[in-house]
Amino acid sequence: MLLYNKAYDTVRKYKMLSYGESVVVGLSGGADSCALLDFLVSIRDELGLKISACHINHQLRGAEADRDEHFAESVCERYGVKLYILHADVKGEAVRQKKSTEQCGRDIRYAFFKKTADKLSAKIATAHTASDNAETVLFNLARGSGAGGLCGIPPVRDNIIRPLIECTRSEIEDYCRERNLEYVTDSTNLTDEYTRNKIRLGVIPKLKAINPSFENTVSGMTERMIQIMDFINKSAENMLEGAYTEKGYKISVLQEADEAVLSQAIMIICKKNNVSPEAKHIELIKKIVYNSGAVEIKQDVFAVSKQGFLRIVLKCDDADSQEAEWNGQENISINNKNISLCKVNKEKFYDSKKIDKRMFDNSLDCDTIPLTAVFRTRRAGDTFTLLRRKVTKSVKKLFSELKIPQEQRDKIILLADGCEILWIEGVGASEKNSVKKSTENIVFISCISDE
């Protein structure tokens, strides 16, 4: 049988299954999923597989949905496969989450698959076919996705496998006839209410009239595109390793990258910050890599290119600023940071061989700190006199000269008396409040973030 041979070759080519593994099959009751379950059962003994199945009643089609559920139960009973069932109010959940019914249903399905697979330490097998893959590529093209969209549906993604991904829908139907497999038909697949159905019913037939092997042709193209994107992704990852610093990614390194590698690098940077950018965001961010500036990717999340670095930042709200009094306590908490005040032995401190520069710069003469001093973040008008240089600057100018990223400046902790700054996190003590030979009482300040 053609489907059996193609599916078996796909399993071997992509190393989808090893001997003795557990597999959870997404079973809707349609031809694709019934063919998948039958195929896996046919190789169950050879590979020592432990097979179970999941069925989701989306509660969208009334009695028809209940019919599909009962059918899935009978199929699993016949194969000796345990079935896990979820009843989900997809329509209501889509309204609550402000998603399309299609997207919400997909999210619910995969969440249930994952939960079941995690419980059973199993892989998830879905019945996506070459026909689904072709539809996905056309859908991605229609909405303007990048090169990644031309990769279609991956044969393997994390613990999800798709043994039928190189089989067409007509081959599935042939297999079901040859094996005398019964299946049910989802009536919504016969309407053009959903976007994918419009592609399936209106676009694919016209393309197959031009090229009867259109679905297989797309499968070959997506396989090559996956190989190309793997290469680009590895190149982007390697480039980002050399570009990364605590302040962000070096613009000078990003500017040297090939445009395709830069686009993928931007995608990686965004995803590391839990942001999924659209193609238009990628293009806008590429522009600020060369010209500096900022791009809002989603509400209150920005890509910022400034001072030689590219960063993904959250909009800061100055109203969140807090204060903590200087009152001799050993530990103070402010703005998700812990400030520790430690008394320093005078004799050891003056022996320069026993202290390092960081210790010296962050140690203060306690007797010069007024009781009115507070720990806080910066404010307009703040000034600071640099240690050793004895030059007084505005804190705003100092932060700019030190090239401290803009979004980090409102998070830095200061010890202040009015607008006079006595100590700055990451900078140290002011000239006036630094330790001198005459200092009797010394305190060392350290600041650690809770985040």
C-alpha positions as CSV (number, residue, x, y, z in Angstrom):
1,M,0.0,0.0,0.0
2,L,1.3,3.4,-1.0
3,L,0.4,5.2,2.2
4,Y,1.9,2.5,4.4
5,N,5.2,2.7,2.6
6,K,5.4,6.5,2.4
7,A,4.5,6.8,6.1
8,Y,7.0,4.2,7.2
9,D,9.7,5.9,5.2
10,T,8.8,9.2,6.8
11,V,9.1,7.7,10.3
12,R,12.5,6.4,9.5
13,K,13.8,9.5,7.6
14,Y,13.0,11.8,10.4
15,K,13.7,9.3,13.3
16,M,10.2,9.9,14.6
17,L,9.9,6.8,16.8
18,S,12.3,4.5,18.7
19,Y,11.5,1.1,20.0
20,G,9.3,1.0,23.1
21,E,8.1,4.6,22.9
22,S,4.7,5.8,23.9
23,V,2.6,7.7,21.4
24,V,-0.6,9.8,21.8
25,V,-2.6,10.1,18.6
26,G,-4.8,13.1,17.9
27,L,-8.0,11.3,16.9
28,S,-10.9,13.4,15.4
29,G,-12.6,10.5,13.7
30,G,-11.9,11.8,10.2
31,A,-10.2,9.9,7.5
32,D,-6.7,11.4,8.2
33,S,-6.6,10.6,11.9
34,C,-8.2,7.1,11.4
35,A,-5.6,6.3,8.8
36,L,-2.9,7.5,11.2
37,L,-4.1,5.4,14.1
38,D,-4.5,2.3,11.9
39,F,-0.9,2.8,10.5
40,L,0.6,3.1,14.0
41,V,-1.3,0.1,15.2
42,S,0.1,-1.9,12.2
43,I,3.7,-1.2,13.3
44,R,2.9,-1.3,17.1
45,D,4.3,-4.8,17.6
46,E,7.4,-4.3,15.4
47,L,8.4,-1.1,17.3
48,G,7.0,-2.1,20.7
49,L,4.8,1.0,20.8
50,K,2.4,2.0,23.6
51,I,-0.4,3.8,21.8
52,S,-3.2,5.9,23.2
53,A,-5.4,8.6,21.7
54,C,-7.0,12.0,22.4
55,H,-10.3,13.3,21.2
56,I,-11.7,16.8,21.7
57,N,-15.4,17.5,21.6
58,H,-15.4,21.2,20.6
59,Q,-19.1,21.5,21.2
60,L,-19.5,23.4,18.0
61,R,-21.7,21.0,16.0
62,G,-24.2,19.7,18.5
63,A,-25.3,16.1,17.8
64,E,-22.6,15.7,15.1
65,A,-19.8,16.4,17.6
66,D,-21.3,13.8,20.0
67,R,-21.5,11.4,17.1
68,D,-17.8,11.9,16.4
69,E,-16.9,11.3,20.1
70,H,-18.8,8.0,20.2
71,F,-17.2,7.0,16.9
72,A,-13.7,7.7,18.3
73,E,-14.6,5.6,21.4
74,S,-15.6,2.6,19.2
75,V,-12.5,2.9,17.0
76,C,-10.2,2.9,20.1
77,E,-12.1,0.0,21.6
78,R,-11.6,-2.1,18.4
79,Y,-7.8,-1.4,18.4
80,G,-7.4,-1.9,22.2
81,V,-6.2,1.7,22.6
82,K,-7.0,3.9,25.6
83,L,-8.9,7.1,24.7
84,Y,-8.7,10.4,26.5
85,I,-11.6,12.8,25.9
86,L,-11.9,16.6,26.5
87,H,-15.2,18.6,26.3
88,A,-14.4,22.2,25.5
89,D,-16.6,25.2,24.9
90,V,-14.4,26.5,22.1
91,K,-16.9,29.2,20.9
92,G,-17.3,30.7,24.4
93,E,-13.5,30.5,25.1
94,A,-12.8,32.2,21.7
95,V,-15.0,35.1,22.7
96,R,-13.4,35.4,26.2
97,Q,-9.8,35.3,24.8
98,K,-10.7,37.5,21.7
99,K,-9.4,34.9,19.3
100,S,-10.8,33.3,16.2
101,T,-12.7,30.0,16.7
102,E,-10.1,28.3,14.5
103,Q,-7.1,29.6,16.6
104,C,-8.8,28.9,19.9
105,G,-9.7,25.4,18.9
106,R,-6.1,24.7,17.9
107,D,-4.8,26.1,21.1
108,I,-7.1,24.0,23.2
109,R,-6.3,20.8,21.2
110,Y,-2.6,21.2,21.6
111,A,-2.8,22.1,25.2
112,F,-4.8,18.9,25.8
113,F,-2.4,16.8,23.7
114,K,0.5,18.2,25.7
115,K,-1.1,17.6,29.0
116,T,-1.9,14.0,28.1
117,A,1.5,13.3,26.5
118,D,3.3,14.7,29.6
119,K,1.3,12.5,31.9
120,L,2.2,9.4,29.8
121,S,5.8,10.5,28.9
122,A,4.7,10.1,25.3
123,K,5.1,11.7,21.9
124,I,2.2,13.3,20.1
125,A,1.2,12.1,16.7
126,T,-1.0,14.3,14.5
127,A,-2.5,13.4,11.2
128,H,-1.3,16.4,9.1
129,T,-0.8,15.5,5.5
130,A,0.9,16.8,2.4
131,S,-2.4,18.4,1.5
132,D,-2.5,20.2,4.9
133,N,1.0,21.3,4.3
134,A,0.2,22.8,0.9
135,E,-2.8,24.7,2.4
136,T,-0.6,26.0,5.2
137,V,2.0,27.3,2.7
138,L,-0.7,29.1,0.7
139,F,-2.3,30.5,3.8
140,N,1.1,31.9,5.0
141,L,1.7,33.4,1.5
142,A,-1.7,35.1,1.6
143,R,-1.0,36.8,4.9
144,G,2.5,37.9,3.9
145,S,4.7,35.7,6.2
146,G,8.4,35.5,5.6
147,A,10.7,32.7,4.4
148,G,9.8,30.7,7.6
149,G,6.2,30.5,6.3
150,L,7.4,28.6,3.2
151,C,8.6,25.8,5.5
152,G,5.1,24.7,6.0
153,I,4.2,22.2,8.7
154,P,7.4,20.6,10.1
155,P,7.5,16.8,10.1
156,V,8.9,16.9,13.7
157,R,8.6,19.8,16.2
158,D,9.7,19.1,19.8
159,N,7.8,15.9,20.8
160,I,5.2,16.2,18.0
161,I,5.5,13.9,15.0
162,R,3.6,13.8,11.7
163,P,4.0,10.4,10.0
164,L,1.5,11.2,7.2
165,I,3.1,14.6,6.3
166,E,4.3,13.2,2.9
167,C,0.9,11.6,2.0
168,T,-1.8,13.4,0.1
169,R,-5.5,13.4,1.1
170,S,-6.3,11.2,-1.9
171,E,-3.8,8.7,-0.8
172,I,-5.4,8.7,2.7
173,E,-8.8,8.0,1.1
174,D,-7.3,5.2,-1.0
175,Y,-5.8,3.7,2.2
176,C,-9.1,3.8,4.0
177,R,-10.8,2.0,1.2
178,E,-8.1,-0.7,0.9
179,R,-8.2,-1.3,4.7
180,N,-12.0,-1.0,4.9
181,L,-11.6,1.8,7.5
182,E,-14.7,3.7,8.5
183,Y,-14.5,7.4,9.4
184,V,-16.7,10.4,10.0
185,T,-16.8,13.7,8.1
186,D,-16.8,17.0,9.8
187,S,-19.6,19.0,8.0
188,T,-17.7,22.3,8.6
189,N,-14.9,21.0,6.3
190,L,-17.5,21.2,3.4
191,T,-18.2,24.9,3.8
192,D,-16.0,27.9,2.9
193,E,-16.8,29.6,6.3
194,Y,-13.2,29.2,7.5
195,T,-10.1,30.6,5.7
196,R,-8.4,27.2,5.3
197,N,-11.6,25.7,3.8
198,K,-11.5,28.5,1.2
199,I,-8.0,27.5,0.2
200,R,-8.9,23.8,0.3
201,L,-12.1,24.1,-1.7
202,G,-11.4,27.0,-4.0
203,V,-7.7,27.4,-4.5
204,I,-6.0,24.0,-4.4
205,P,-8.3,22.4,-7.1
206,K,-7.3,25.2,-9.5
207,L,-3.6,24.7,-8.8
208,K,-4.0,20.9,-9.2
209,A,-5.6,21.5,-12.6
210,I,-2.2,23.2,-13.6
211,N,-0.1,20.6,-11.8
212,P,-1.8,17.4,-10.6
213,S,1.2,16.7,-8.3
214,F,0.9,20.2,-6.7
215,E,0.8,18.9,-3.1
216,N,3.9,16.7,-3.6
217,T,5.7,19.6,-5.3
218,V,5.0,21.8,-2.3
219,S,6.2,19.0,0.0
220,G,9.5,18.9,-1.8
221,M,9.8,22.7,-1.7
222,T,9.1,22.9,2.0
223,E,11.7,20.2,2.7
224,R,14.3,22.3,0.9
225,M,13.2,25.5,2.7
226,I,13.5,23.8,6.1
227,Q,17.1,23.0,5.2
228,I,17.8,26.6,4.1
229,M,16.2,28.0,7.2
230,D,18.1,25.7,9.5
231,F,21.3,27.0,8.0
232,I,20.2,30.6,8.3
233,N,19.1,30.0,11.9
234,K,22.4,28.5,12.9
235,S,24.2,31.4,11.3
236,A,22.0,33.9,13.2
237,E,22.6,32.1,16.5
238,N,26.4,32.1,16.0
239,M,26.3,35.8,15.1
240,L,24.3,36.7,18.1
241,E,26.7,34.9,20.4
242,G,29.4,37.3,19.3
243,A,27.1,40.3,19.5
244,Y,25.6,39.8,22.9
245,T,26.6,42.0,25.9
246,E,24.8,42.8,29.1
247,K,23.8,46.1,27.5
248,G,22.2,44.5,24.5
249,Y,23.4,43.3,21.1
250,K,26.2,45.2,19.4
251,I,24.9,47.2,16.5
252,S,28.3,47.0,14.8
253,V,28.1,43.2,14.7
254,L,24.5,43.2,13.5
255,Q,25.2,45.6,10.7
256,E,27.8,43.2,9.2
257,A,25.3,40.3,8.9
258,D,23.7,39.2,5.7
259,E,20.2,40.6,5.5
260,A,18.6,37.1,5.7
261,V,20.7,36.3,8.8
262,L,19.9,39.7,10.3
263,S,16.1,39.1,9.9
264,Q,16.4,35.7,11.6
265,A,18.6,37.2,14.4
266,I,15.9,39.8,15.1
267,M,13.3,37.1,15.2
268,I,15.4,35.1,17.7
269,I,16.0,38.2,19.9
270,C,12.3,39.0,20.0
271,K,11.3,35.4,20.8
272,K,13.9,35.3,23.6
273,N,11.9,38.2,25.1
274,N,8.6,36.4,24.6
275,V,7.6,38.5,21.7
276,S,6.4,37.1,18.3
277,P,7.0,39.9,15.8
278,E,5.2,40.2,12.5
279,A,7.0,40.6,9.2
280,K,6.5,44.4,9.3
281,H,8.1,44.6,12.8
282,I,11.2,42.7,11.5
283,E,11.6,45.2,8.6
284,L,11.2,48.2,10.9
285,I,13.7,46.8,13.4
286,K,16.2,46.2,10.6
287,K,15.9,49.9,9.7
288,I,16.7,51.1,13.3
289,V,19.7,48.7,13.4
290,Y,21.2,51.0,10.6
291,N,19.7,54.3,11.7
292,S,19.0,54.0,15.4
293,G,15.5,54.7,16.9
294,A,12.7,52.6,18.5
295,V,9.9,50.3,17.3
296,E,6.9,49.3,19.3
297,I,6.4,45.6,18.7
298,K,3.3,45.3,20.9
299,Q,1.8,47.4,23.7
300,D,4.6,48.7,26.0
301,V,7.2,46.5,24.4
302,F,9.9,48.2,22.2
303,A,12.9,47.4,20.2
304,V,15.4,50.2,20.9
305,S,18.6,50.8,18.9
306,K,20.7,53.4,20.8
307,Q,24.2,54.0,22.0
308,G,25.5,51.1,19.8
309,F,23.2,48.4,21.1
310,L,19.9,46.8,20.2
311,R,17.6,45.9,23.1
312,I,14.0,44.8,23.7
313,V,12.6,46.9,26.5
314,L,9.5,47.5,28.5
315,K,8.1,51.0,28.8
316,C,9.0,52.3,32.2
317,D,6.6,54.2,34.4
318,D,8.2,56.8,36.6
319,A,5.2,56.7,38.9
320,D,6.4,53.3,40.2
321,S,9.5,54.9,41.8
322,Q,9.8,54.3,45.6
323,E,11.8,55.6,48.5
324,A,13.5,54.0,51.4
325,E,15.0,56.0,54.3
326,W,18.6,55.9,55.3
327,N,18.2,54.8,58.9
328,G,21.1,52.5,59.7
329,Q,19.3,49.3,58.8
330,E,21.4,46.5,57.5
331,N,19.0,45.5,54.8
332,I,16.6,47.6,52.7
333,S,14.3,46.6,49.9
334,I,13.3,49.0,47.1
335,N,12.2,48.6,43.5
336,N,12.8,44.8,43.5
337,K,16.3,45.3,44.8
338,N,18.0,44.4,48.1
339,I,20.4,46.9,49.5
340,S,22.9,45.7,52.1
341,L,24.7,48.0,54.5
342,C,27.8,46.5,56.0
343,K,30.1,48.1,58.6
344,V,33.7,47.9,57.6
345,N,36.7,47.4,59.9
346,K,38.6,50.7,59.8
347,E,42.1,49.3,60.1
348,K,41.6,46.7,57.4
349,F,40.0,49.2,55.1
350,Y,43.0,51.5,55.2
351,D,45.3,48.7,54.3
352,S,44.8,48.9,50.6
353,K,46.1,45.4,50.0
354,K,43.1,44.0,51.7
355,I,40.4,45.8,49.7
356,D,39.6,46.0,46.0
357,K,38.5,49.0,43.9
358,R,34.8,48.0,44.1
359,M,35.0,47.8,47.9
360,F,36.6,51.3,48.1
361,D,34.2,53.0,45.6
362,N,31.1,51.7,47.3
363,S,32.2,52.5,50.9
364,L,31.0,55.7,52.5
365,D,31.9,57.9,55.4
366,C,28.8,57.3,57.7
367,D,29.3,60.6,59.5
368,T,28.8,62.6,56.3
369,I,25.4,61.0,55.5
370,P,22.5,63.2,56.8
371,L,19.5,61.5,58.6
372,T,17.3,63.0,55.8
373,A,19.0,60.9,53.1
374,V,16.9,58.3,51.2
375,F,17.4,55.5,48.7
376,R,15.4,56.2,45.5
377,T,15.6,56.4,41.8
378,R,16.7,59.4,39.8
379,R,14.8,62.7,39.5
380,A,15.2,65.9,37.5
381,G,17.9,68.1,38.9
382,D,19.9,65.4,40.6
383,T,23.7,66.2,40.7
384,F,26.7,64.0,41.6
385,T,30.3,64.9,42.3
386,L,32.6,62.2,40.9
387,L,35.1,60.5,43.1
388,R,38.8,61.4,42.4
389,R,37.9,63.7,39.5
390,K,36.0,66.1,41.8
391,V,33.7,67.2,38.9
392,T,30.0,67.8,39.5
393,K,27.6,66.7,36.8
394,S,23.9,66.2,36.4
395,V,23.0,62.5,36.9
396,K,21.3,62.7,33.5
397,K,24.5,63.7,31.8
398,L,26.6,61.2,33.8
399,F,24.3,58.3,32.8
400,S,24.6,59.4,29.2
401,E,28.4,59.6,29.3
402,L,28.5,56.1,30.9
403,K,26.3,54.8,28.1
404,I,23.8,53.3,30.5
405,P,20.8,52.0,28.4
406,Q,17.9,54.5,28.6
407,E,15.4,51.9,29.9
408,Q,17.8,51.0,32.8
409,R,18.3,54.5,34.1
410,D,15.0,54.8,36.0
411,K,15.8,51.5,37.7
412,I,19.2,52.5,39.2
413,I,19.2,53.1,42.9
414,L,20.7,56.3,44.4
415,L,21.3,57.5,47.9
416,A,20.2,61.1,47.9
417,D,19.8,64.1,50.1
418,G,17.4,66.3,48.2
419,C,19.0,66.7,44.7
420,E,22.5,66.0,46.0
421,I,23.4,62.4,45.2
422,L,25.7,60.7,47.7
423,W,26.0,57.2,46.1
424,I,24.9,55.6,42.8
425,E,24.4,51.9,42.2
426,G,27.1,50.7,39.8
427,V,29.1,54.0,40.1
428,G,29.9,54.4,43.8
429,A,30.3,57.1,46.3
430,S,30.5,60.8,45.6
431,E,33.7,62.7,46.4
432,K,32.1,64.4,49.5
433,N,30.9,61.2,51.0
434,S,33.8,58.9,50.1
435,V,36.1,57.4,52.7
436,K,39.2,59.4,53.6
437,K,42.1,58.9,56.0
438,S,40.3,60.8,58.7
439,T,37.1,58.7,58.4
440,E,36.1,56.9,61.6
441,N,32.9,55.1,60.6
442,I,32.8,53.2,57.3
443,V,29.9,51.5,55.6
444,F,29.9,49.4,52.5
445,I,26.8,49.4,50.2
446,S,25.9,46.5,47.9
447,C,22.8,46.3,45.7
448,I,21.4,43.0,44.4
449,S,18.3,42.6,42.1
450,D,15.5,40.2,43.1
451,E,14.5,39.8,39.4
